[in-house]
Amino acid sequence: MAPRGVYIDVMDIEYLKKNIDREWGYRRAEELRVQDLKNRTQEQWLESLPYVHRSILHLGEPNGYLFEEAAELQQVLQAHDIRFCFIGGIPLQLWGEIRQTTDIDLTIVCEPGTEPDILPVLNGYLNPRIEDSREVFLLGSMYLGTTPNGKPVDVSIGSTSYELRLMERGVDHDYGVGVPLHICSAVDLTVLKTVAGRMRDWADLQRIIQRSGETMDWDLVYEELAPLLEMAGRDENLPRLKQMVADEYPS
């Protein structure tokens, strides 16, 4: 009998070969995915957007096209001069990778004491998802609703100095729905996802770095993040993000 560690039977060789081939396939697929992400044009992006998101309609999800729903909500807010910015999944499609998402997240600016005036505007278009929506909005600065076609909508009141800067950095971008959507910048999407720090957020951050990292103002990202992470008790998230950036763009 051959010494342990020397003899490998045919089945072992085939098993190793399959796993080596599979691992190579995963690496190659990831390389191509990142290459496509970095080289994606606006035209290619617009073509891919409905392909991914309209397919959700065939999977038993709520009716309506996410970005058309967002555009309708945007028109309601603009008609009432409410400052806002889409955050979360909608800007992620642009600054990161197109992936399925069925909810609409946004931040609005609400002057202290004007919350009771804004609530009827939201109720006029959205349907509350919870019974005590008024109390949650007035006391917790959150409105949880759905669009007429059933898309979940999470509205947060932005009142901190950072959130006001987020509003100032907001941009309008064409999502192919007739009107540009007002979304947060790549800087602020990176900041928000790093502060949240969930498993899904780190996966999204990887794609944001790959897609938008070369044009990102990283000094501004780190400057905004430091006090927010300290306040949230998540200081460890900053070096983790910096390492991800360094791994993608070695100096």
Order of alpha helices (4+ residues) and beta strands (2+ residues): alpha-alpha-alpha-beta-alpha-beta-alpha-beta-alpha-beta-beta-alpha-beta-beta-alpha-alpha-alpha-alpha
